[in-house]
Amino acid sequence: MGSYRERVDAELERWLPSAEEEPSRLHRAMRYAVMGGGKRVRPVLIYATGESLDIDLERLDAAAVAVEFMHAYSLVHDDLPAMDDDDLRRGQPTCHKRFDEATAILAGDALQALAYQVLSQHPAISDEHAVRARMIATLAHASGSEGMAGGQAIDLDSVGKLLDLQALEDMHRRKTGALFRACVAFAAYSHPQLSDDLLKRLDRYAAAIGLAFQIADDILDVTGDTKTLGKTTGADSTLNKPTYPSILTLAGARHHALQMHHEALDSLHGLGEKFDVLRQLSAYIVHRDY
């Protein structure tokens, strides 16, 4: 994971505008939102899938950068007063606290646009027009009303309401899971002879770890501490949001996370050692402590 993070960080640095370039305040905010830390789980998932499929990682740099820009944009907007109204992210003031609300909104807008610019212009996929088009369409779907943005809308509408497990999982399959599934698809598109069966198995894997990631987040919001997590714990409870622990109890949420982990492993059953990196990534996601 460390080598994947180093790789995507170098690519992110290459595509972000310089802090000195005008409008410098906007560019500083964009860089603050992206380069201020983060687990880089989504780019890691892209590279790990590519490694399992024997794909040259250079061909996946565009997707890795684009998905992290899209993720960073979503965090900046999620933290805004009109959304989750958070003051802390990755141990630092949130973007709108460090700069101002208008600048944070524009920084998120610009990062979303930059994600598509990377996919449309990155030289590593310059001769693969069909692949480029599929990646752009996949990212648009995963981040739009049927994906991440739609999930956030449901999340905001669910404050103070009692959801059953099915409704909660529908929300998180959009808000978190859609982008995880897109990451696996990005790698799959770069493999010209990938079978439909393997694509379905990888998609099932991604859907499972996407939910496992969200369950772990909900658990850490209860059990973690602000210093370790880098964000305010207990925020979901304060906002009266439906979460896995609130619906299933803490023990039930932990059990459900393990179920998702085993579902991810089952989807890879019978595949060789090259897929161990995906198995290990699933274990990291469900057992992480930050």
C-alpha positions in Angstrom: 0.0 0.0 0.0 2.9 2.3 0.8 4.3 2.0 -2.8 0.9 2.6 -4.3 0.4 5.7 -2.1 3.8 7.1 -3.1 2.9 6.5 -6.8 -0.4 8.3 -6.7 0.9 11.2 -4.5 3.6 11.9 -7.2 0.9 11.9 -9.9 -1.4 14.1 -7.8 1.4 16.6 -7.3 2.0 16.6 -11.1 -1.6 17.4 -12.0 -2.5 19.9 -9.3 -2.0 23.6 -10.2 0.9 25.4 -8.4 0.0 27.3 -5.3 1.6 30.3 -6.8 -0.4 30.2 -10.0 -3.4 32.6 -10.0 -6.0 32.4 -8.7 -3.6 31.3 -6.0 -6.1 31.2 -3.1 -8.2 28.7 -5.0 -5.2 26.6 -6.0 -3.9 26.6 -2.4 -7.3 25.3 -1.2 -7.3 22.6 -3.8 -3.8 21.4 -2.8 -4.8 21.6 0.9 -7.8 19.4 0.3 -5.8 16.8 -1.7 -2.3 16.7 -0.3 -3.1 17.0 3.4 -2.9 13.3 4.0 -5.5 10.5 3.5 -5.4 6.8 3.2 -5.6 6.8 -0.6 -7.7 3.6 -0.4 -9.4 4.2 -3.8 -6.2 4.6 -5.8 -4.7 1.7 -3.9 -7.7 -0.4 -4.9 -7.2 0.5 -8.6 -3.5 -0.4 -8.5 -4.1 -3.6 -6.5 -6.7 -4.7 -9.0 -4.3 -3.9 -11.8 -1.5 -5.8 -10.2 -3.8 -8.8 -9.8 -4.6 -8.6 -13.5 -0.9 -8.1 -14.7 -1.7 -4.6 -15.9 1.1 -2.0 -16.2 0.4 0.4 -13.4 1.3 3.4 -15.6 -1.9 2.7 -17.6 -3.9 3.1 -14.3 -2.3 6.4 -13.1 -5.0 8.5 -14.8 -7.8 6.6 -13.1 -6.0 6.7 -9.7 -5.5 10.4 -9.9 -9.1 11.1 -11.1 -10.8 9.1 -8.4 -8.7 10.7 -5.7 -9.6 14.2 -7.0 -13.2 13.2 -7.0 -13.0 11.8 -3.5 -11.3 14.9 -2.2 -14.0 17.1 -3.8 -16.7 15.0 -2.0 -15.0 15.5 1.4 -14.6 19.2 1.0 -18.3 19.5 0.1 -19.5 17.0 2.8 -17.7 19.1 5.4 -19.5 22.3 4.5 -22.0 23.9 7.0 -24.9 23.0 4.7 -23.9 19.3 4.7 -22.2 17.7 7.7 -20.8 20.9 9.2 -17.4 19.5 10.2 -14.5 21.5 11.5 -11.8 18.8 11.4 -10.5 16.6 8.6 -7.3 14.5 8.7 -6.2 16.2 11.9 -6.4 19.7 10.3 -9.1 22.3 10.0 -11.5 21.5 7.2 -11.1 23.4 3.9 -13.9 25.9 4.6 -12.4 26.5 8.1 -8.8 26.9 6.7 -9.9 29.2 3.9 -13.6 30.2 3.7 -16.8 28.7 2.6 -16.9 30.1 -0.9 -13.3 29.1 -1.6 -14.0 25.6 -0.3 -17.1 25.3 -2.6 -15.0 26.4 -5.6 -12.1 24.2 -4.7 -14.5 21.2 -4.7 -15.9 22.3 -8.0 -12.5 22.6 -9.5 -11.3 19.3 -8.2 -14.3 17.5 -9.8 -13.5 19.2 -13.1 -9.9 18.3 -12.8 -10.8 14.7 -12.4 -12.4 14.6 -15.8 -9.5 16.7 -17.3 -7.0 14.0 -16.1 -9.1 11.2 -17.7 -9.5 13.1 -20.9 -5.8 14.2 -21.3 -3.5 11.8 -19.4 -0.9 10.6 -22.0 -0.7 7.0 -20.7 -4.1 6.2 -22.2 -3.8 8.4 -25.3 -4.2 5.6 -27.8 -7.1 3.9 -26.0 -10.0 6.1 -26.8 -12.7 3.5 -26.0 -11.1 2.9 -22.6 -10.9 6.6 -21.9 -14.5 7.1 -22.7 -15.6 4.2 -20.5 -13.6 5.5 -17.6 -15.2 9.0 -17.9 -18.7 7.5 -18.2 -18.0 5.2 -15.2 -16.7 8.1 -13.0 -19.7 10.3 -13.9 -22.2 7.6 -13.0 -20.4 6.7 -9.7 -20.3 10.3 -8.6 -23.7 11.5 -9.8 -27.3 11.2 -8.5 -27.3 7.4 -8.8 -24.0 7.2 -6.9 -22.1 9.4 -4.5 -24.1 12.6 -4.8 -27.4 10.6 -4.6 -26.1 8.8 -1.5 -25.2 12.0 0.2 -28.7 13.4 -0.6 -30.3 10.3 1.0 -27.9 10.7 4.0 -29.0 14.3 4.6 -32.6 13.4 4.3 -32.2 10.5 6.8 -31.1 12.6 9.7 -33.4 11.9 12.7 -35.1 9.1 10.9 -35.1 5.3 11.6 -33.9 3.3 8.7 -33.9 -0.4 8.3 -30.7 -2.2 7.2 -31.8 -2.5 3.6 -32.4 1.3 3.3 -29.1 2.1 5.1 -27.2 -0.2 2.7 -28.9 1.3 -0.3 -27.6 4.7 0.8 -24.1 3.5 1.3 -23.9 1.4 -1.9 -24.4 4.8 -3.5 -22.4 7.1 -1.2 -19.4 4.9 -0.7 -19.8 1.7 -2.7 -20.3 3.2 -6.1 -16.8 4.8 -6.2 -15.2 1.5 -4.9 -16.9 -0.4 -7.7 -15.7 2.2 -10.2 -12.1 1.7 -9.1 -12.2 -2.0 -9.9 -13.9 -1.3 -13.2 -11.2 1.2 -14.2 -8.6 -1.6 -13.9 -10.8 -4.1 -15.6 -11.3 -1.8 -18.6 -7.5 -1.8 -19.1 -7.5 -5.6 -19.6 -8.6 -6.3 -23.1 -9.4 -10.0 -22.6 -11.0 -10.0 -19.2 -13.9 -12.5 -19.0 -17.4 -11.4 -18.0 -17.2 -13.9 -15.1 -14.1 -12.4 -13.6 -15.5 -8.9 -14.1 -18.6 -9.9 -12.2 -16.5 -11.4 -9.4 -14.4 -8.3 -9.1 -17.4 -6.1 -9.0 -18.9 -8.3 -6.2 -15.6 -7.9 -4.4 -15.6 -4.1 -4.7 -19.3 -3.8 -3.6 -18.5 -5.9 -0.5 -15.4 -4.0 0.6 -17.2 -0.7 -0.1 -19.8 -1.6 2.5 -17.1 -3.0 4.8 -15.3 0.4 4.6 -18.4 2.3 5.6 -19.2 -0.1 8.4 -15.7 0.3 9.8 -16.1 4.1 9.5 -19.3 4.0 11.5 -17.7 1.8 14.1 -14.7 4.1 14.5 -17.0 7.0 14.9 -18.1 5.3 18.1 -15.0 3.6 19.3 -12.2 5.8 18.0 -10.7 9.0 19.3 -10.4 12.4 17.5 -6.6 12.5 17.6 -6.1 9.1 16.0 -8.9 9.5 13.4 -8.1 13.1 12.5 -11.8 14.0 12.6 -14.3 14.6 15.3 -15.7 11.3 16.7 -19.3 10.9 17.7 -20.4 13.3 15.0 -22.9 10.8 13.6 -24.6 10.4 16.9 -24.6 14.2 17.5 -26.3 14.7 14.2 -28.7 11.9 14.9 -27.7 10.0 11.7 -28.7 6.3 11.1 -25.5 4.2 11.3 -24.6 0.5 11.4 -24.0 0.6 15.2 -27.3 2.4 15.8 -29.3 -0.1 13.8 -27.3 -3.4 14.5 -25.6 -2.5 17.8 -21.8 -2.2 17.9 -21.3 -6.0 18.1 -23.7 -6.5 15.3 -22.0 -3.9 13.1 -18.6 -5.6 13.7 -20.2 -9.0 12.7 -21.7 -7.4 9.6 -18.3 -6.0 8.6 -16.7 -9.4 8.9 -19.6 -10.8 6.8 -18.7 -8.3 4.0 -15.0 -9.3 4.3 -15.9 -12.9 3.8 -18.1 -12.1 0.9 -15.2 -10.2 -0.7 -13.0 -13.3 -0.1 -15.6 -15.6 -1.5 -15.8 -13.6 -4.7 -12.1 -14.3 -5.2 -12.3 -18.0 -4.4 -10.2 -20.2 -6.6 -8.2 -17.3 -8.0 -4.4 -17.5 -7.7 -1.8 -15.8 -5.5 -1.8 -12.7 -7.7 -5.1 -11.8 -6.1 -3.7 -12.0 -2.6 -3.2 -8.2 -2.7 -6.9 -7.8 -2.9 -7.5 -10.3 -0.1 -5.1 -8.3 2.0 -6.7 -5.0 1.2 -10.1 -6.3 2.3 -8.6 -7.4 5.6 -7.0 -4.0 6.1 -10.3 -2.2 5.4 -12.3 -4.2 7.9 -9.7 -4.3 10.7 -8.3 -0.7 10.3 -8.2 1.5 13.4 -8.2 4.9 11.6 
